[in-house]
Amino acid sequence: IGAITAIANDAMDKLLQKGEADLVRDYATEIAANFWLQFLGIPLEMRESFSRWSAAIVPMLAFKRTDEQVAAANENADEMWTYLRSHYESIKDSETEPRFTC
């Protein structure tokens, strides 16, 4: 709970510094993205990449999608999978315990 509170507080601090914001984009999405990155043990610096990969993959959930969307989703899913495989291979034998606790 403490980690989630810290993520929410950080997102709110950023929102207040901007003076105006879109609550979904600047608060809810920020909280969700940072939660999942930390939960999965992914460095927060990878947030932009994960956002891009996710944005390209999500249209695959729609009933109607273009060939371009399918190609972009496949390409981005491959990039994400390559990163995840590499990341977890690099930490699987590490003595470092995950820092995130729910």
Buried (B, 14 or more C-beta within 10 A) or exposed (E): EEBBEEBBEEBBEEBEEEEEBEEEEBBEBBBEBBBEBBBBBBEEEBBEBBEEBBEBBEBBEEEEEEEEBEEBBEEBBEBBEEBBEEBEEEEEEEEEEEEBEE
